[in-house]
Amino acid sequence: MKIEEIIAQGVSDAVKALYGAEIAPANVQVSPTKKEFEGHLTVVVFPFLKASHKAPEATAQEIGAWMKENVDAVAAFNAVKGFLNLTVSAEFWRNLLHEIQGEENFGFLTPTEDSELVMVEYSSPNTNKPLHLGHVRNNLLGYSLSQILKANGKKVVKTNIVNDRGIHICKSMLAWKKWGEGVTPESAGKKGDHLIGDFYVLFDKHYKAELNQLMNEKNLSKEEAETESELMKEAREMLRRWEAGDEEVRSLWKMMNEWVYAGFDETYKRLGVDFDKIYYESDTYLEGKDLVLGGMEKGIMYKKDDGSVWADLTPDGLDHKLLLRSDGTSVYMTQDIGTAKLRYQDFPIDKMIYVVGNEQNYHFQVLSLLLDKLGFKWGKSLTHFSYGMVELPEGKMKSREGTVVDADDLMDTMIANAREAAASRFDGMPEEEAEEIARMVGLGALKYFLLKVDPKKNMLFNPKESIDFNGNTGPFLQYTYARIRSVCRKAADELASCSYAEAVPNEKEQVLIQKIADFPGVVAEAGRNYSPAVIANYCYELAKEYNQFYHDYSILKEDDPATRCLRLNLSQIVARTLRSGTQLLGMEMPERM
């Protein structure tokens, strides 16, 4: 039983014994004591005043005295107005440490056959460009959320929907056809996704030049020039031919997409994320199209004079939503409707979570509503994990202008920064090991920096700041872990056989044990709130608390064998907890630094 549960039960028993009132332990409010007061846990006594008929402080005094006498875990207490601060006995903390030590997967629940099945969609790239910084945050959030849900006993299916069709894809295809001169990733010496991204930028360059020419020579407005653009007409015609199954267009599309997929796979592997099932828009949009046409027959959707199909959502407080263009081609919403149907056919999903940026809040509001109108009972239960945008000190990124921060370049930069920042730590280390540690530290810094922020908030990413070994950063956690592993290696023989059964944990050690004991609750909170930031900031607080302890107390040079054994085991469990927590963030922890 957790210490909070023991205290809650003790308070419930005390209120009954002292005042004859029944208070359910679940209704007893127990929280960590504020640092300016003495004690480990605090109970709010105001809810018991009706039963005690006494002042708040007198009630707290009576309940505290009863608990000190009758609850073994309580060693002392003090009352401050309506707050009862309880000090837990050193023996309890020592025994709790021993219990935690015996739980290999402490803090994690194991999924069972009856566990809820949650599908998490993340990544969702387009095949017209490589992954960028925005995709990195998306992938890290989606992967971390999946790990956190698993740790909360859920069965999880990690899924990706690849946007491999549409006008944006045709722009890259058309640019390659016009100006590519048969270039391939091999002949260019480039990853396939990078090569295709270059052609997407090239299309935009030529398109803008054509618009400027039309506006200057024919004195057209920008909107008029866009309508007359031959390049855009060709791209739209290519999309129409693709949807009609044109063999030439499909063959080009397949070849270029395969180049991109090979590039994506390389980036995903390096980033440390993966998927259980990948869906492709080219397979799902027809499903959505059929559902939309069926909805039109049922009167849920309607057709305009130009042939486009819409849904009227004004009765629901929204607007009219386009589902099929006048030329019969599909939009993102159509694809998402089809994909949702296929997913629920493929898996017995209990919950569907979409990890998509907050600029798509309206999109998912509409998707949920349309699926419900189309008769899918699970439509309204879809969850949009909406997160804020990530920007650089230089400002926003734009794919079409080629100003995005490429994911591969970003990882290279982070590893180079880590290598430079930790150069002195690598002295005398084999080059291969130093490179591997630089990789772990660089990517760990990236992951932690992007995940420590509340997902709902926009954030500014500063690569240099993220590598700091002393602040609230990934390298600080990794260094703390490596420091503990070094201590434990030096005392490996002693750790294997020593006993701390007679040790009495001091105040700092008790605080550390209490912090470790909080881990299961932190994992549960992160799962409830869909927030990797909860895990990240807990790990930072634990590492900071341990480093203060390490600074104040000797471990290997402690003379008393029982105390030395306690500190060694406490250190080892801190390291294990840090590894478990950072594992939920997708981070790797080096054994030495």
PAVEXNU-364520 format. One record per residue (C-alpha): x, y, z; residue in one letter. Coordinates in pm, whole numbers, padded with zeros to 5 digits, always signed. Layout:
<sites>
XYZA/...
</sites>
This chain:
<sites>
+00000+00000+00000M/+00129+00348-00090K/+00212+00581+00197I/-00064+00819+00082E/-00315+00533+00106E/-00187+00438+00452I/-00226+00798+00571I/-00573+00832+00416A/-00686+00511+00584Q/-00536+00628+00915G/-00720+00959+00897V/-01044+00778+00815S/-00994+00551+01118D/-00903+00849+01339A/-01216+01048+01246V/-01433+00744+01319K/-01260+00671+01652A/-01254+01034+01768L/-01582+01169+01634Y/-01789+00866+01531G/-01809+00985+01169A/-01758+00777+00855E/-01513+00933+00607I/-01408+00727+00302A/-01026+00719+00260P/-01077+00830-00101A/-01219+01158+00034N/-00914+01234+00246V/-00690+01490+00075Q/-00322+01393+00113V/-00041+01586-00057S/+00336+01638-00012P/+00421+01883+00264T/+00546+02222+00146K/+00921+02263+00190K/+00887+02545+00443E/+00708+02313+00689F/+00829+02007+00877E/+00688+01674+00758G/+00647+01452+00456H/+00273+01455+00392L/-00005+01701+00469T/-00374+01634+00533V/-00640+01904+00496V/-00870+01877+00800V/-01140+02131+00707F/-01376+01859+00574P/-01378+01700+00924F/-01481+02007+01124L/-01851+01922+01093K/-01778+01595+01274A/-01531+01734+01532S/-01725+02054+01620H/-01385+02208+01697K/-01150+02465+01552A/-00931+02355+01259P/-00603+02352+01453E/-00755+02162+01748A/-00900+01905+01508T/-00562+01864+01338A/-00391+01820+01676Q/-00636+01546+01786E/-00616+01352+01459I/-00235+01384+01457G/-00202+01255+01814A/-00432+00960+01739W/-00235+00868+01428M/+00103+00890+01602K/-00032+00647+01861E/-00207+00406+01623N/-00041+00423+01278V/+00309+00270+01273D/+00421+00476+00973A/+00363+00808+01154V/+00659+00921+01368A/+00559+01283+01441A/+00314+01556+01347F/+00252+01929+01364N/-00061+02132+01302A/-00069+02462+01115V/-00421+02601+01121K/-00632+02354+00922G/-00338+02153+00793F/-00197+01842+00959L/+00169+01781+00863N/+00281+01423+00922L/+00637+01294+00948T/+00675+00935+00830V/+00912+00711+01025S/+01262+00640+00893A/+01195+00267+00926E/+00895+00295+00697F/+01105+00467+00427W/+01379+00204+00458R/+01127-00080+00424N/+00958+00097+00132L/+01293+00127-00047L/+01338-00247-00007H/+00991-00314-00148E/+01053-00088-00449I/+01387-00258-00508Q/+01207-00591-00543G/+00974-00459-00818E/+01170-00479-01142E/+00909-00286-01342N/+00825-00045-01062F/+00576+00216-01178G/+00464+00025-01486F/+00143-00177-01533L/+00142-00479-01763T/-00130-00494-02031P/-00361-00796-02021T/-00598-00951-02274E/-00878-00739-02130D/-00683-00412-02141S/-00819-00119-02339E/-00680-00104-02695L/-00564+00246-02786V/-00454+00342-03136M/-00218+00639-03156V/-00164+00811-03492E/+00145+01024-03533Y/+00395+01145-03794S/+00155+01177-04094S/+00417+01301-04342P/+00368+01413-04701N/+00577+01237-04964T/+00675+01565-05129N/+00939+01664-04872K/+01163+01528-04596P/+01068+01533-04228L/+01139+01862-04051H/+01152+02000-03695L/+00772+02009-03670G/+00758+01640-03764H/+01027+01568-03504V/+00812+01711-03223R/+00510+01523-03358N/+00695+01190-03376N/+00850+01228-03033L/+00516+01321-02874L/+00335+01033-03047G/+00598+00774-02960Y/+00631+00894-02600S/+00253+00899-02553L/+00238+00540-02682S/+00506+00431-02432Q/+00327+00610-02147I/-00006+00446-02233L/+00163+00104-02238K/+00314+00180-01897A/-00042+00249-01779N/-00150-00102-01880G/-00303-00019-02218K/-00261-00220-02535K/-00129+00022-02794V/-00117+00021-03174V/+00118+00288-03312K/+00001+00398-03654T/+00100+00638-03928N/-00100+00777-04222I/+00123+00875-04513V/-00017+01152-04730N/+00109+01007-05058D/-00139+01167-05298R/-00276+01511-05368G/-00181+01831-05544I/+00135+01880-05332H/+00268+01540-05444I/+00195+01627-05806C/+00394+01949-05774K/+00712+01755-05690S/+00637+01499-05963M/+00580+01766-06226L/+00898+01952-06127A/+01104+01632-06154W/+00950+01555-06492K/+01019+01906-06626K/+01360+01981-06478W/+01490+01659-06321G/+01676+01523-06623E/+01629+01169-06490G/+01812+01229-06162V/+01779+00960-05890T/+01886+00951-05524P/+02182+00733-05626E/+02300+00961-05907S/+02254+01271-05690A/+02409+01112-05380G/+02107+01223-05174K/+01843+01062-04956K/+01526+01018-05160G/+01310+01238-04938D/+01564+01520-04966H/+01576+01492-05342L/+01197+01509-05376I/+01186+01800-05133G/+01424+01989-05362D/+01178+01950-05648F/+00890+02073-05432Y/+01089+02389-05362V/+01182+02412-05732L/+00815+02396-05835F/+00734+02683-05599D/+01023+02888-05736K/+00901+02851-06097H/+00537+02900-05990Y/+00615+03230-05817K/+00815+03348-06118A/+00519+03265-06346E/+00276+03452-06120L/+00501+03760-06116N/+00526+03749-06494Q/+00147+03721-06535L/+00082+04003-06288M/+00339+04233-06451N/+00277+04159-06820E/-00101+04116-06809K/-00168+04345-06512N/-00353+04063-06331L/-00428+04038-05961S/-00256+03757-05770K/-00582+03559-05763E/-00629+03602-06140E/-00269+03500-06205A/-00313+03186-05993E/-00618+03095-06201T/-00425+03141-06527E/-00105+02966-06413S/-00012+02695-06663E/+00209+02523-06406L/-00077+02487-06159M/-00309+02371-06438K/-00056+02100-06527E/-00027+01994-06161A/-00406+01971-06128R/-00428+01774-06452E/-00164+01535-06320M/-00372+01483-06004L/-00682+01418-06216R/-00489+01163-06424R/-00355+01000-06107W/-00707+00958-05967E/-00818+00820-06307A/-00546+00554-06279G/-00328+00685-06565D/-00045+00432-06603E/+00231+00683-06682E/+00148+00912-06388V/+00104+00620-06150R/+00440+00471-06251S/+00621+00801-06187L/+00434+00842-05856W/+00529+00493-05739K/+00899+00538-05826M/+00930+00873-05650M/+00736+00759-05343N/+00965+00460-05300E/+01259+00699-05290W/+01085+00897-05018V/+00988+00593-04809Y/+01349+00473-04800A/+01450+00817-04673G/+01172+00828-04413F/+01266+00484-04279D/+01623+00599-04228E/+01510+00909-04037T/+01258+00718-03821Y/+01519+00460-03725K/+01768+00727-03630R/+01506+00917-03431L/+01413+00595-03247G/+01043+00582-03339V/+00847+00309-03512D/+00495+00204-03613F/+00287-00113-03587D/+00074-00027-03891K/+00116+00224-04174I/-00181+00343-04378Y/-00153+00526-04709Y/-00390+00796-04827E/-00381+00642-05174S/-00550+00333-05026D/-00795+00512-04796T/-00925+00809-04995Y/-01154+00589-05210L/-01312+00448-04894E/-01378+00804-04782G/-01508+00900-05124K/-01760+00615-05119D/-01875+00715-04770L/-01921+01076-04880V/-02122+00975-05189L/-02331+00745-04969G/-02384+01033-04727G/-02508+01246-05015M/-02769+00981-05100E/-02882+00988-04736K/-02909+01367-04741G/-02616+01418-04502I/-02409+01585-04778M/-02514+01791-05080Y/-02378+01871-05427K/-02330+02223-05561K/-02391+02328-05921D/-02019+02295-06001D/-02029+01928-05893G/-01842+01973-05563S/-01979+01789-05257V/-02024+01961-04921W/-02159+01899-04570A/-02377+02163-04408D/-02264+02183-04045L/-02431+02515-03963T/-02695+02343-03742P/-02399+02224-03531D/-02257+02574-03500G/-01992+02521-03770L/-01987+02608-04141D/-02012+02430-04477H/-01730+02177-04531K/-01592+02078-04876L/-01552+01698-04913L/-01509+01647-05290L/-01383+01912-05534R/-01575+01997-05852S/-01339+01773-06054D/-01420+01481-05822G/-01084+01478-05641T/-01072+01429-05264S/-00962+01654-04979V/-00789+01562-04650Y/-01120+01525-04469M/-01237+01261-04719T/-00918+01063-04665Q/-00948+01083-04285D/-01306+00953-04300I/-01193+00653-04506G/-00888+00588-04288T/-01098+00593-03969A/-01336+00335-04113K/-01052+00103-04218L/-00882+00129-03881R/-01192+00028-03691Y/-01234-00262-03933Q/-00872-00372-03880D/-00855-00341-03500F/-01099-00366-03206P/-01011-00008-03106I/-01144+00122-02775D/-00986+00466-02816K/-00841+00652-03115M/-00590+00933-03055I/-00468+01166-03330Y/-00138+01342-03254V/-00171+01650-03473V/-00081+02017-03423G/-00330+02268-03287N/-00374+02435-03627E/-00593+02134-03708Q/-00829+02168-03410N/-01121+02259-03635Y/-01044+01972-03874H/-01084+01711-03601F/-01393+01876-03462Q/-01546+01836-03809V/-01413+01482-03858L/-01568+01363-03532S/-01901+01522-03624L/-01908+01383-03979L/-01823+01029-03868L/-02104+01047-03615D/-02347+01170-03883K/-02236+00885-04112L/-02345+00639-03843G/-02016+00539-03682F/-02086+00512-03309K/-01721+00579-03226W/-01717+00911-03418G/-01770+01134-03116K/-01515+00950-02901S/-01214+01031-03121L/-00944+01222-02932T/-00733+01494-03091H/-00402+01521-02902F/-00356+01886-02996S/-00008+02028-02946Y/+00155+02365-03001G/+00393+02463-03275M/+00770+02457-03240V/+00967+02753-03369E/+01330+02858-03385L/+01480+03187-03265P/+01472+03289-03634E/+01094+03241-03656G/+00851+03016-03842K/+00946+02757-04103M/+00809+02732-04459K/+00840+02411-04660S/+00770+02563-05000R/+01046+02819-04956E/+01294+02559-04837G/+01339+02733-04500T/+01241+02438-04283V/+01483+02278-04039V/+01540+01935-04188D/+01514+01650-03934A/+01834+01479-04052D/+02031+01805-04047D/+01891+01881-03702L/+02005+01543-03565M/+02351+01594-03720D/+02374+01937-03555T/+02264+01804-03216M/+02522+01523-03224I/+02796+01765-03334A/+02699+02004-03051N/+02711+01717-02801A/+03052+01608-02930R/+03182+01961-02889E/+03024+02021-02546A/+03150+01692-02403A/+03490+01683-02575A/+03682+01687-02245S/+03474+01397-02112R/+03579+01181-02407F/+03954+01205-02333D/+04108+00860-02340G/+03785+00701-02465M/+03788+00484-02782P/+03663+00692-03077E/+03376+00452-03154E/+03247+00472-02795E/+03282+00851-02790A/+03078+00877-03111E/+02805+00653-02970E/+02783+00857-02651I/+02775+01182-02853A/+02485+01034-03051R/+02296+00941-02731M/+02359+01281-02573V/+02274+01482-02885G/+01950+01298-02952L/+01869+01282-02581G/+01905+01660-02563A/+01673+01701-02861L/+01407+01465-02726K/+01408+01600-02373Y/+01397+01965-02482F/+01099+01904-02710L/+00912+01688-02458L/+00968+01877-02133K/+00731+02155-02243V/+00356+02118-02190D/+00242+01973-02526P/-00041+02227-02553K/+00202+02520-02557K/+00393+02666-02850N/+00765+02645-02788M/+01096+02791-02898L/+01367+02535-02969F/+01725+02642-02903N/+01974+02366-02997P/+02266+02517-02801K/+02060+02562-02482E/+01939+02201-02497S/+02296+02061-02463I/+02369+02226-02124D/+02493+01963-01877F/+02376+02161-01572N/+02024+02284-01649G/+01684+02124-01703N/+01813+01924-01999T/+01852+01569-02127G/+02233+01571-02086P/+02190+01662-01717F/+01976+01350-01666L/+02217+01137-01868Q/+02516+01265-01674Y/+02342+01194-01342T/+02262+00840-01457Y/+02619+00780-01578A/+02759+00916-01250R/+02546+00671-01050I/+02641+00380-01275R/+03007+00464-01220S/+02960+00457-00841V/+02774+00125-00861C/+03040-00035-01082R/+03307+00053-00827K/+03103-00114-00550A/+02960-00403-00756A/+03081-00676-00518D/+02953-00493-00210E/+02615-00421-00372L/+02567-00790-00443A/+02599-00897-00080S/+02552-00606+00164C/+02249-00538+00385S/+02088-00210+00494Y/+01830-00372+00725A/+01976-00187+01025E/+02031+00147+00851A/+01832+00453+00951V/+01776+00681+00647P/+01855+01047+00715N/+01625+01331+00611E/+01780+01371+00264K/+01761+00997+00200E/+01398+00992+00310Q/+01316+01271+00064V/+01481+01073-00217L/+01289+00756-00127I/+00965+00954-00120Q/+01052+01098-00463K/+01111+00751-00605I/+00785+00630-00450A/+00603+00905-00642D/+00699+00749-00978F/+00390+00527-01031P/+00164+00824-00961G/+00360+01036-01208V/+00325+00770-01479V/-00049+00753-01411A/-00082+01132-01426E/+00110+01147-01756A/-00127+00885-01895G/-00439+01068-01777R/-00325+01402-01914N/-00147+01275-02227Y/+00163+01465-02118S/+00522+01343-02159P/+00619+01673-01992A/+00497+01529-01659V/+00753+01247-01690I/+01031+01477-01812A/+00997+01723-01526N/+00970+01445-01267Y/+01298+01298-01396C/+01462+01641-01369Y/+01342+01688-01009E/+01463+01338-00915L/+01805+01396-01076A/+01837+01737-00908K/+01744+01589-00568E/+01998+01308-00612Y/+02279+01545-00711N/+02219+01751-00396Q/+02237+01431-00193F/+02554+01322-00377Y/+02711+01660-00299H/+02620+01651+00072D/+02694+01288+00164Y/+02973+01043+00099S/+02876+00708-00051I/+03185+00494-00118L/+03379+00655+00170K/+03099+00621+00427E/+03240+00428+00727D/+02920+00261+00852D/+02859-00053+00636P/+02477-00044+00670A/+02457+00326+00579T/+02699+00276+00287R/+02487-00015+00165C/+02168+00193+00194L/+02322+00475-00010R/+02452+00240-00277L/+02115+00072-00315N/+01932+00404-00305L/+02163+00532-00581S/+02103+00222-00788Q/+01724+00259-00760I/+01744+00629-00854V/+01935+00527-01167A/+01679+00258-01247R/+01393+00505-01203T/+01567+00763-01425L/+01616+00498-01691R/+01250+00392-01669S/+01131+00752-01691G/+01355+00855-01980T/+01266+00533-02160Q/+00909+00669-02175L/+01054+00974-02352L/+01242+00758-02603G/+01581+00858-02458M/+01886+00635-02427E/+02105+00652-02116M/+02484+00609-02153P/+02657+00391-01895E/+02943+00636-01872R/+03022+00992-01978M/
</sites>
